[in-house]
Every structure is written in structure tokens, then in C-alpha cells.
């Protein structure tokens, strides 16, 4: 087993079929705040829920719903379960354009910017990005096939069968026949998914523009063509040894580490150097990044490559057709103009455009290519070179990583506070429910007791209940004598004089206990006036 430490050299986006939906996030202060549907639902008032339901039923719901979340961004951001950095210009575009139609068709139907951000591959249980082994292995396989083919053309039989040529070529180069996949040498090479080191701070991600640029300079009379722009979540460039993986050569493996390094570096290094030196697009690259990568290739990284201590790979979306096809055999479909309503195209050995990661929509400078990574497995003798590479990459990404770490700490604190508040609320709710249950049980018991009482006893219980409620209402204050409350006590004392002795006694006790808690009286005088001693006489 060979342990691998993977560093990103440029932004990486490996598609996973998932997107950040506009109703599942808000953008606030250059951060995409991911919302949990349950937390969001809990935070909405009844009127807001009704508003959202009404919006969903509208003929044109997208704009209204986008505006609802955009306008509440600051408030909803406090509910975030995850935060992703967003290019500043993209954040401003969201603030000004979310919920506004970009155009309307002749029937008045509006079209909106969906603001769907494609996610890079992530772990479902915690949202942490990772590099799938299948993606890494696919890039290695392409380089190995290129190495075996050595720029040779297709055989005459393969030339005749264009549709099956790729499959036939692969079988010929790798030495297996159709249906005999067990003979594929890559079956003996196992490459695990590359994840961040356990208990380390997970790598940040950032949403950028993915923009297209022509490889040739514009002609004098040429109108600028509309350049397709999309939004992608990326793993940023220059993250040193942020992912760890494993490479296993199984029993019967015919591919060896040294040959694998030579194949990958022989295929990908010239492409990276050509990208840095491109006569047109090279000038649009981020200058500091281009200088850093050029210096590393000429010094420490170049020495590691020469010593077969690791290899370059290009992975993920927008790596470019040249990086996923074999030299000498490239036949890339290039779309031309539409003629008489039909799309024209031809096939060429190279693309006419390239996709770049950009912090701005225009992408006039500061561009970065997609997908470059360095796979390191150096031994102790070359550790100083590997450390130097990591230090230089780390210097470029330090501010980004520190800001991400600070956000994570704050987010975890806020989540802990929300969890504690939710737990307290649940405890209070449980306590209220228990109290209500006990109160209901007590009321049932009281009602059963009342049912077994005489009319006089129920009169006494009613007096006690009324005065207890009145005392609670007054909160320690007293009312003046000779009012309504005082009259109730006098009436009870007068009526009780004709009752049986036990009921007279109970009435006297109730009056003596509750009257001074509600009415401002001299209890000694009141005993005489109400003849409580007479009521107690046997």
C-alpha cells in the first residue's frame, strides 16, 4: 500500500449531480449560508408560511420566492448549517439580480437566473469535500493509455469502426479482449477516495464563475461572442496535502509505481507548462499563481517528479478535452455557426476555447485553470522537497484557510448555542406539558370530589377556589373591606349558620383562611362580626 498526500494546484470541481438550490441557501456578506429545511420551517411565522405557500401557487413563483429569501438573507444566515465562500462579484450579482427577470418571452413569461450552484463531490454526512478514487483513477488511466500508445495512429480496423475505435484501442493497449475485464491491468490497481485527515479542519470550498475564453486573439472586425458563464463550487487552489488517499497494487499487478509516475508526469506536465505559456491565454492567468507553479515545476516539484516521488493529475469538470484524450488520436468535436437552421461542426485535434475559474464575470485577468493536483508519496530522503512545496502552496492559501477555520469555529459555536436553546425550549415544553397533565389530573380528582359532596360542601369549595384565584390575581395586594369579595364571605357565613356542624366548621375555616388573603380586614374583629366561633360551636 502506498499512502498518498494530495495537494490542489488549481481550483477543482468534481461533479456529483448535486446543487445548492436557491430555496436552500442565502448569500450574505460574501458567504453562501446553507439552510436546513427543518430549521427554516421552524423559524418562519404563520404569516410567512402562508406567504410562501401563496407564492408557490403563483403563475410566476420563482421570482417571488427568490426575493423572499434574498430580502431575508441577514436573518436566515443565522440559521446556517454550513458556509461556503462566494466570489464577491457573484455575491453582488445575487443581491441585485435574484428575483428579477432576465427577459420575458412574447407571452409575458419571465426567465430568471436560477442561481443554482453545482456542488463539488462531498460526503453526505458532514458536507466535507473529497476527491473520489474513481475520478483519480480515470485520470491515471488516460495517462497510462497515452503512455502505451506513444502517439501512434489507429490501426486500419479501428479507423474503419469509428464508433468502436476507442473501446478497441483501449483493449489493444491494455491487453484484454471484450468481456474479459478480469485481464484489465487496472483491476489490480485500487485507488481509494481521498479524504481530509481525520480530526483536521476540513478544506474550504469557494463558489466561482466558470467562464470560457477563446484560444486565439479576436479579429479586428469580430464582435465579441457571448461567453457561457456558470457558477461552480470548487476546492480552491494551493491547498497543501489537504487530502489523504491510498494506492494498492494487488497480486498480479503489471503496473509499477515508477512507471505510473512517468506516465502521468509525461502526459500532464507538458499540458500544464503549455497552459502557463499559452501565447494568448497565459496573459490572462493569475500572475502570482502562474509564477508560483512555474517556480515549483522548475525547482522542488520538478525534482520530485524526476525522482518519481509523485505525479501530476488533472481531474474533474473543465479539465479540457486535451487532458482526457490521447495525443496523436484527438478528434474533438468543434461546433460552428448555425446554417439554415442546422448546427455545423467539424473535428479537430485541439479545442478552440478553454474554461477557467474566475472571481469576476468578465474574467479579463486573474484566471485559474481547473483541475490540477499533485499526488505525493515521497520517501524520507525527499521529504525536504515535499515540505518546501507544501510551504509555498500554503503561503498562497493561508488567508483563505484561516478565514475558513475562523468561520467554522464561529459556526460551531452558533450551532451549539442553537442546540442548547432548542434543548431548553424542549425541556420547557416538556415541563409545561407535565404541569398541564398534572393540573388536568388534579382537576379530574377535584371534579370527582365535588360529585361526592353535598351542596353545602360544593359551596365551600367554590368559595375557596374563587378566593384562591382572586389572591393569585392580586399578587399580594389586598382590596378594601365591604366590597364584592367581602360580601361573598359574609354571605357564606350567614348561610352556613343553618348547616350541620361539620359543614359550619368547614365554612368557618375557609373564611378565616382566605378572607385576609384578599380583603384588608382585622381578622380578630372579623371573627366576631361573622360569628365564626358560633359556626364552630358543636
C-alpha positions as CSV (number, residue, x, y, z in Angstrom):
1,X,0.0,0.0,0.0
2,X,1.2,3.5,-0.9
3,X,-0.1,6.4,1.2
4,X,-0.8,9.5,-0.9
5,X,-1.0,13.1,0.1
6,X,-2.9,15.2,-2.5
7,X,-2.5,18.9,-2.9
8,X,-4.6,21.1,-5.2
9,X,-2.6,23.3,-7.6
10,X,-5.6,24.9,-9.1
11,X,-9.4,25.0,-8.4
12,X,-11.0,21.6,-8.6
13,X,-14.7,20.8,-9.3
14,X,-15.7,17.2,-9.4
15,X,-19.4,16.9,-10.2
16,X,-21.7,14.9,-8.1
17,X,-25.1,15.7,-9.5
18,X,-26.0,17.9,-6.5
19,X,-26.6,21.7,-6.5
20,X,-27.2,24.3,-3.9
21,X,-30.9,25.2,-4.6
22,X,-31.9,28.9,-4.2
23,X,-34.6,27.9,-1.7
24,X,-31.9,26.1,0.4
25,X,-29.4,28.9,0.9
26,X,-29.0,32.7,1.1
27,X,-25.9,34.8,0.3
28,X,-24.9,37.3,2.9
29,X,-21.6,39.0,3.4
30,X,-19.9,37.1,0.6
31,X,-20.9,33.7,2.1
32,X,-23.4,31.1,0.9
33,X,-25.3,30.1,4.0
34,X,-26.8,26.6,3.6
35,X,-30.1,26.2,5.4
36,X,-31.7,23.1,6.9
37,X,-35.3,22.8,5.8
38,X,-36.5,21.9,9.4
39,X,-34.7,24.9,10.9
40,X,-36.0,27.2,8.2
41,X,-39.6,26.0,8.7
42,X,-39.3,26.4,12.5
43,X,-38.1,30.0,12.1
44,X,-40.9,31.1,9.9
45,X,-44.0,32.7,11.3
46,X,-47.5,31.5,10.4
47,X,-47.9,34.6,8.1
48,X,-44.6,33.9,6.4
49,X,-45.6,30.2,5.8
50,X,-48.8,31.4,4.2
51,X,-46.9,33.9,2.0
52,X,-44.6,31.2,0.8
53,X,-47.5,28.9,0.1
54,X,-49.2,31.6,-1.9
55,X,-46.0,32.4,-3.8
56,X,-45.7,28.7,-4.8
57,X,-49.2,28.8,-6.3
58,X,-48.5,31.9,-8.4
59,X,-48.1,31.8,-12.2
60,X,-44.6,33.1,-11.8
61,X,-43.3,31.7,-8.4
62,X,-39.6,31.7,-9.0
63,X,-39.1,35.5,-8.8
64,X,-41.2,35.9,-5.7
65,X,-39.5,33.1,-3.8
66,X,-36.0,34.3,-4.8
67,X,-36.9,37.8,-3.5
68,X,-38.3,36.3,-0.3
69,X,-35.0,34.6,0.6
70,X,-32.8,37.4,-0.7
71,X,-34.6,40.1,1.3
72,X,-34.4,37.9,4.5
73,X,-30.7,36.9,3.9
74,X,-29.3,38.5,7.0
75,X,-31.9,36.8,9.2
76,X,-31.8,33.4,7.5
77,X,-28.0,33.4,7.6
78,X,-28.1,33.0,11.3
79,X,-29.7,29.5,10.7
80,X,-26.7,28.3,8.6
81,X,-25.6,24.7,9.0
82,X,-22.7,25.2,6.5
83,X,-21.0,28.3,5.0
84,X,-19.2,28.5,1.6
85,X,-17.1,31.4,0.4
86,X,-18.5,33.1,-2.7
87,X,-16.7,35.4,-5.2
88,X,-17.5,39.0,-4.2
89,X,-18.9,39.9,-7.6
90,X,-21.1,36.9,-7.7
91,X,-22.5,37.8,-4.2
92,X,-23.3,41.3,-5.5
93,X,-24.9,39.8,-8.6
94,X,-27.2,37.7,-6.3
95,X,-28.1,40.7,-4.2
96,X,-29.1,42.8,-7.3
97,X,-30.5,40.2,-9.7
98,X,-32.1,37.5,-7.6
99,X,-35.9,37.7,-8.2
100,X,-35.5,40.0,-11.2
101,X,-36.4,38.6,-14.6
102,X,-33.6,38.5,-17.1
103,X,-36.0,38.5,-20.0
104,X,-39.6,37.9,-21.0
105,X,-41.0,35.9,-23.9
106,X,-43.7,37.3,-26.2
107,X,-46.4,35.7,-23.9
108,X,-45.0,37.6,-20.9
109,X,-43.4,34.6,-19.3
110,X,-40.4,35.6,-17.3
111,X,-37.0,33.9,-17.3
112,X,-34.8,34.2,-14.1
113,X,-31.3,33.5,-13.3
114,X,-31.7,30.2,-11.4
115,X,-28.7,30.8,-9.1
116,X,-28.1,27.1,-8.9
117,X,-24.6,26.4,-7.8
118,X,-23.2,22.9,-8.8
119,X,-21.6,21.3,-5.8
120,X,-18.2,19.5,-5.9
121,X,-18.1,15.9,-4.6
122,X,-18.8,15.9,-0.9
123,X,-19.5,13.5,2.0
124,X,-23.3,13.4,2.6
125,X,-23.0,13.0,6.4
126,X,-21.0,16.2,7.0
127,X,-20.7,18.1,3.7
128,X,-16.9,17.8,3.6
129,X,-15.4,17.8,0.1
130,X,-13.3,14.9,-1.1
131,X,-11.6,13.5,-4.2
132,X,-13.3,10.4,-5.5
133,X,-11.0,7.5,-6.3
134,X,-12.9,6.8,-9.5
135,X,-12.0,10.3,-10.8
136,X,-8.4,10.0,-9.8
137,X,-8.1,6.5,-11.4
138,X,-9.8,7.7,-14.6
139,X,-7.1,10.4,-15.0
140,X,-4.4,7.9,-14.3
141,X,-5.9,5.5,-16.8
142,X,-5.9,8.2,-19.5
143,X,-2.2,9.0,-18.9
144,X,-1.3,5.3,-18.9
145,X,-3.1,4.7,-22.2
146,X,-1.3,7.7,-23.7
147,X,2.0,6.3,-22.4
148,X,1.3,2.9,-24.0
149,X,0.1,4.3,-27.3
150,X,3.1,6.7,-27.7
151,X,1.3,8.9,-30.2
152,X,0.7,6.0,-32.6
153,X,-2.3,6.2,-35.0
154,X,-5.3,3.9,-35.0
155,X,-5.0,0.6,-36.8
156,X,-6.8,0.3,-40.2
157,X,-9.5,-1.8,-38.5
158,X,-10.0,0.8,-35.8
159,X,-10.1,3.6,-38.5
160,X,-13.0,1.7,-40.2
161,X,-15.0,1.3,-37.0
162,X,-15.1,4.9,-35.7
163,X,-17.8,4.2,-33.1
164,X,-16.0,1.3,-31.5
165,X,-12.5,2.6,-32.1
166,X,-12.0,3.9,-28.5
167,X,-13.0,0.6,-27.0
168,X,-10.9,-1.4,-29.4
169,X,-7.9,0.8,-28.8
170,X,-8.2,0.5,-25.1
171,X,-8.4,-3.3,-25.2
172,X,-5.5,-3.5,-27.6
173,X,-3.3,-1.2,-25.4
174,X,-4.2,-2.9,-22.1
175,X,-4.1,-6.4,-23.5
176,X,-7.6,-7.7,-22.8
177,X,-10.4,-8.7,-25.0
178,X,-14.1,-7.8,-25.0
179,X,-15.9,-9.4,-22.0
180,X,-12.5,-10.3,-20.3
181,X,-12.3,-7.4,-17.9
182,X,-10.5,-9.5,-15.4
183,X,-7.5,-9.2,-17.6
184,X,-7.6,-5.4,-17.5
185,X,-4.4,-4.4,-15.6
186,X,-6.3,-1.6,-13.8
187,X,-8.3,-4.2,-11.9
188,X,-5.1,-4.9,-9.9
189,X,-4.8,-1.2,-9.0
190,X,-7.0,0.0,-6.2
191,X,-7.3,3.7,-5.5
192,X,-9.3,4.8,-2.5
193,X,-11.2,8.1,-2.2
194,X,-9.0,10.8,-0.9
195,X,-10.4,12.5,2.3
196,X,-9.1,15.2,4.6
197,X,-7.1,13.8,7.5
198,X,-9.3,12.7,10.4
199,X,-9.8,15.4,13.1
200,X,-8.3,18.1,10.9
201,X,-10.0,21.2,9.7
202,X,-11.9,20.2,6.5
203,X,-10.7,22.1,3.4
204,X,-12.7,25.2,2.4
205,X,-14.7,25.4,-0.8
206,X,-15.5,28.5,-2.9
207,X,-18.1,29.3,-5.5
208,X,-16.6,30.9,-8.6
209,X,-17.5,31.8,-12.1
210,X,-16.6,29.2,-14.8
211,X,-16.0,31.2,-17.9
212,X,-15.0,30.3,-21.4
213,X,-12.1,32.0,-23.3
214,X,-11.1,31.7,-26.9
215,X,-7.5,30.5,-27.5
216,X,-6.9,32.9,-30.3
217,X,-6.9,36.7,-30.2
218,X,-10.0,38.4,-31.5
219,X,-10.0,39.6,-35.1
220,X,-10.3,43.4,-35.7
221,X,-13.8,43.1,-37.3
222,X,-15.0,40.4,-34.9
223,X,-17.9,41.1,-32.5
224,X,-17.3,39.6,-29.0
225,X,-19.2,36.3,-28.7
226,X,-21.4,35.7,-25.7
227,X,-19.2,33.6,-23.3
228,X,-21.1,31.0,-21.4
229,X,-20.8,31.5,-17.6
230,X,-21.8,29.1,-14.9
231,X,-21.3,29.0,-11.2
232,X,-19.3,26.2,-9.6
233,X,-18.4,25.2,-6.1
234,X,-14.6,24.5,-6.2
235,X,-11.9,23.2,-3.9
236,X,-9.5,26.2,-4.0
237,X,-6.0,26.1,-5.4
238,X,-2.9,25.7,-3.4
239,X,-4.3,23.6,-0.5
240,X,-1.2,21.6,0.6
241,X,-1.6,17.9,1.4
242,X,-5.3,18.5,2.2
243,X,-6.4,15.0,1.1
244,X,-5.1,11.6,2.0
245,X,-5.6,8.5,-0.1
246,X,-4.2,5.0,-0.7
247,X,-2.9,3.2,-3.7
248,X,-2.7,-0.6,-3.7
249,X,-1.1,-2.8,-6.2
250,X,-2.8,-6.1,-6.0
251,X,-1.4,-9.6,-6.7
252,X,-0.5,-10.0,-10.3
253,X,-0.2,-6.2,-10.9
254,X,1.8,-5.4,-14.0
255,X,1.8,-1.6,-13.4
256,X,4.6,-0.4,-11.2
257,X,4.8,2.9,-9.2
258,X,7.8,4.3,-11.1
259,X,6.2,3.6,-14.5
260,X,2.9,5.1,-13.3
261,X,4.7,8.3,-12.2
262,X,6.5,8.5,-15.6
263,X,3.2,8.0,-17.5
264,X,1.3,10.6,-15.5
265,X,4.0,13.2,-15.5
266,X,4.9,12.6,-19.1
267,X,1.2,13.2,-20.1
268,X,0.2,16.0,-17.7
269,X,3.3,18.1,-17.1
270,X,3.6,19.3,-20.8
271,X,-0.1,20.3,-20.7
272,X,0.4,22.3,-17.5
273,X,3.5,24.0,-18.9
274,X,1.7,24.8,-22.2
275,X,-1.1,26.3,-20.2
276,X,1.3,28.6,-18.3
277,X,3.0,29.6,-21.6
278,X,0.0,29.9,-23.8
279,X,0.6,32.9,-26.1
280,X,-3.0,34.3,-25.7
281,X,-4.5,32.8,-22.5
282,X,-1.3,32.8,-20.5
283,X,-1.5,36.5,-20.1
284,X,-5.0,36.2,-18.5
285,X,-3.8,33.9,-15.8
286,X,-3.4,35.0,-12.2
287,X,0.2,36.2,-12.3
288,X,1.2,35.2,-8.8
289,X,-0.3,31.8,-9.3
290,X,1.5,31.3,-12.6
291,X,4.8,32.4,-11.1
292,X,4.4,30.0,-8.2
293,X,3.6,27.0,-10.3
294,X,6.3,27.8,-12.8
295,X,8.8,28.1,-10.0
296,X,7.7,24.9,-8.4
297,X,8.0,23.0,-11.7
298,X,11.5,24.4,-12.2
299,X,12.6,23.6,-8.7
300,X,11.2,21.4,-5.9
301,X,8.2,19.9,-7.7
302,X,10.4,19.3,-10.7
303,X,12.9,17.4,-8.6
304,X,10.2,15.3,-7.0
305,X,8.9,14.5,-10.5
306,X,12.3,13.5,-11.6
307,X,12.8,11.3,-8.6
308,X,9.4,9.6,-9.1
309,X,8.1,10.7,-5.8
310,X,4.7,11.6,-7.1
311,X,2.8,12.7,-10.1
312,X,0.6,15.4,-11.6
313,X,-3.0,14.8,-12.5
314,X,-5.9,16.8,-13.9
315,X,-9.3,15.8,-12.6
316,X,-12.9,17.0,-12.6
317,X,-15.0,19.2,-14.8
318,X,-13.5,21.7,-17.3
319,X,-10.1,19.9,-17.4
320,X,-10.2,20.4,-21.1
321,X,-10.6,17.8,-23.9
322,X,-6.8,17.6,-24.3
323,X,-6.5,16.2,-20.8
324,X,-9.0,13.4,-21.3
325,X,-7.9,12.3,-24.8
326,X,-4.8,10.6,-26.1
327,X,-2.1,12.5,-28.0
328,X,-2.0,11.7,-31.7
329,X,-5.6,10.5,-31.7
330,X,-7.5,13.5,-30.7
331,X,-10.6,14.2,-32.7
332,X,-12.6,16.8,-30.8
333,X,-16.0,18.0,-32.0
334,X,-16.0,21.7,-32.5
335,X,-19.3,23.5,-33.0
336,X,-19.6,26.0,-35.8
337,X,-22.3,28.5,-36.8
338,X,-25.8,27.5,-37.5
339,X,-26.5,27.4,-41.2
340,X,-30.1,27.2,-42.5
341,X,-31.2,26.3,-39.0
342,X,-28.7,23.4,-38.7
343,X,-25.8,23.3,-36.3
344,X,-22.5,22.9,-38.2
345,X,-19.4,21.2,-36.7
346,X,-16.1,19.6,-37.5
347,X,-13.4,17.6,-35.7
348,X,-10.0,18.9,-34.8
349,X,-7.1,17.8,-32.7
350,X,-7.4,20.7,-30.3
351,X,-10.2,22.8,-28.8
352,X,-10.7,26.4,-29.7
353,X,-11.7,27.5,-26.2
354,X,-10.8,26.8,-22.6
355,X,-12.7,27.1,-19.4
356,X,-11.3,29.0,-16.4
357,X,-12.2,29.7,-12.8
358,X,-12.7,33.4,-12.3
359,X,-13.6,35.7,-9.4
360,X,-15.3,38.1,-11.9
361,X,-17.9,37.7,-14.6
362,X,-15.8,39.3,-17.3
363,X,-12.7,37.3,-16.5
364,X,-10.3,39.8,-18.0
365,X,-7.5,38.7,-15.7
366,X,-6.7,36.6,-12.7
367,X,-7.9,33.4,-14.2
368,X,-7.1,29.9,-13.0
369,X,-7.3,26.7,-14.9
370,X,-9.4,23.9,-13.5
371,X,-8.4,20.5,-12.1
372,X,-4.6,20.4,-11.4
373,X,-3.5,18.4,-8.4
374,X,-0.2,17.0,-7.2
375,X,-0.2,13.4,-5.8
376,X,2.7,13.0,-3.4
377,X,4.1,9.7,-2.0
378,X,7.7,10.9,-1.2
379,X,10.1,9.0,1.0
380,X,12.1,10.4,3.9
381,X,15.1,11.2,1.6
382,X,13.0,13.6,-0.4
383,X,10.8,14.9,2.5
384,X,12.5,18.3,2.5
385,X,11.4,18.9,-1.1
386,X,7.8,17.9,-0.4
387,X,7.8,20.1,2.7
388,X,9.1,23.0,0.6
389,X,6.3,22.5,-2.0
390,X,3.7,22.4,0.8
391,X,5.0,25.5,2.4
392,X,4.9,27.5,-0.8
393,X,1.4,26.3,-1.6
394,X,0.3,27.0,2.0
395,X,1.6,30.6,1.8
396,X,-0.7,31.3,-1.1
397,X,-3.8,29.8,0.5
398,X,-3.1,30.8,4.2
399,X,-5.6,33.7,4.4
400,X,-8.3,31.6,2.7
401,X,-7.7,28.7,5.1
402,X,-7.5,30.9,8.2
403,X,-10.8,32.6,7.3
404,X,-12.4,29.3,6.7
405,X,-11.2,28.0,10.1
406,X,-12.5,31.1,11.9
407,X,-15.9,30.6,10.2
408,X,-16.0,27.0,11.2
409,X,-15.3,27.9,14.8
410,X,-18.0,30.6,14.9
411,X,-20.5,28.4,13.1
412,X,-19.9,25.5,15.6
413,X,-20.4,27.9,18.5
414,X,-23.6,29.3,17.0
415,X,-24.8,25.8,16.3
416,X,-24.0,24.7,19.9
417,X,-25.9,27.8,21.2
418,X,-28.9,27.0,18.9
419,X,-28.8,23.4,20.1
420,X,-28.7,24.5,23.7
421,X,-31.6,26.9,23.1
422,X,-33.6,24.2,21.4
423,X,-32.9,21.8,24.2
424,X,-34.0,24.4,26.8
425,X,-37.1,25.0,24.8
426,X,-37.8,21.3,24.6
427,X,-37.4,21.0,28.4
428,X,-39.7,23.9,29.0
429,X,-42.2,22.5,26.6
430,X,-42.0,19.1,28.4
431,X,-42.3,20.8,31.8
432,X,-45.4,22.7,30.6
433,X,-46.9,19.5,29.3
434,X,-46.2,17.7,32.6
435,X,-47.7,20.6,34.6
436,X,-50.7,20.7,32.3
437,X,-51.1,16.9,32.7
438,X,-50.8,17.2,36.5
439,X,-53.3,20.1,36.5
440,X,-55.7,18.1,34.4
441,X,-55.4,15.1,36.7
442,X,-55.9,17.4,39.8
443,X,-59.0,18.9,38.1
444,X,-60.4,15.5,37.4
445,X,-59.8,14.5,41.0
446,X,-61.4,17.7,42.2
447,X,-64.4,17.1,40.0
448,X,-64.8,13.6,41.4
449,X,-64.6,15.0,44.8
450,X,-67.2,17.6,44.1
451,X,-69.5,15.0,42.7
452,X,-69.4,13.2,46.0
453,X,-70.0,16.3,48.1
454,X,-73.2,17.8,49.4
455,X,-74.4,21.1,48.0
456,X,-73.1,23.0,51.1
457,X,-69.6,21.4,50.7
458,X,-69.6,22.4,47.0
459,X,-70.5,25.9,48.1
460,X,-67.4,26.0,50.4
461,X,-65.2,24.6,47.6
462,X,-66.4,27.2,45.2
463,X,-65.6,29.9,47.8
464,X,-62.1,28.6,48.3
465,X,-61.5,28.3,44.5
466,X,-62.8,31.9,43.9
467,X,-60.6,33.4,46.6
468,X,-57.5,31.4,45.6
469,X,-57.9,32.7,42.0
470,X,-58.5,36.3,43.4
471,X,-55.4,36.1,45.5
472,X,-53.3,35.0,42.5
473,X,-54.7,37.9,40.5
474,X,-53.9,40.5,43.2
475,X,-50.3,39.2,43.6
476,X,-50.1,40.1,47.4
477,X,-52.2,43.2,47.3
478,X,-55.5,43.5,49.2
479,X,-58.8,45.1,48.3
480,X,-60.8,47.3,50.7
481,X,-63.4,45.9,53.0
482,X,-67.1,45.9,52.2
483,X,-66.6,45.2,48.6
484,X,-67.8,42.3,46.4
485,X,-65.2,39.9,47.8
486,X,-66.0,40.8,51.4
487,X,-69.7,40.3,50.6
488,X,-69.1,36.7,49.4
489,X,-67.5,35.9,52.8
490,X,-70.4,37.5,54.7
491,X,-73.0,35.6,52.6
492,X,-71.2,32.3,53.2
493,X,-71.0,32.9,57.0
494,X,-74.7,33.8,57.1
495,X,-75.9,30.9,55.1
496,X,-73.7,28.4,57.0
497,X,-75.3,29.2,60.3
498,X,-78.2,26.8,59.4
499,X,-75.9,24.0,58.2
500,X,-74.8,20.8,60.0
501,X,-72.0,21.3,62.5
502,X,-69.2,19.7,60.2
503,X,-70.2,21.9,57.3
504,X,-70.4,25.0,59.6
505,X,-66.9,24.2,60.8
506,X,-65.5,23.9,57.3
507,X,-67.1,27.2,56.2
508,X,-65.6,29.0,59.2
509,X,-62.2,27.5,58.4
510,X,-62.4,28.5,54.8
511,X,-63.4,32.1,55.6
512,X,-60.7,32.6,58.3
513,X,-58.0,31.2,55.9
514,X,-58.9,33.0,52.7
515,X,-60.6,36.3,53.6
516,X,-57.4,38.0,54.9
517,X,-55.5,36.9,51.8
518,X,-57.9,39.0,49.6
519,X,-59.6,41.7,51.8
520,X,-57.9,44.2,54.1
521,X,-59.6,43.3,57.4
522,X,-58.8,43.0,61.1
523,X,-59.2,39.2,61.5
524,X,-59.9,39.4,65.2
525,X,-62.8,41.9,64.6
526,X,-63.9,39.9,61.6
527,X,-64.2,36.7,63.6
528,X,-66.7,38.5,65.9
529,X,-68.6,40.2,63.0
530,X,-69.0,37.0,61.1
531,X,-69.6,34.9,64.2
532,X,-67.1,32.3,63.2
533,X,-66.9,31.0,66.8
534,X,-70.6,30.3,66.6
535,X,-70.2,28.4,63.4
536,X,-67.5,26.2,65.0
537,X,-69.7,25.5,68.1
538,X,-70.9,21.9,68.5
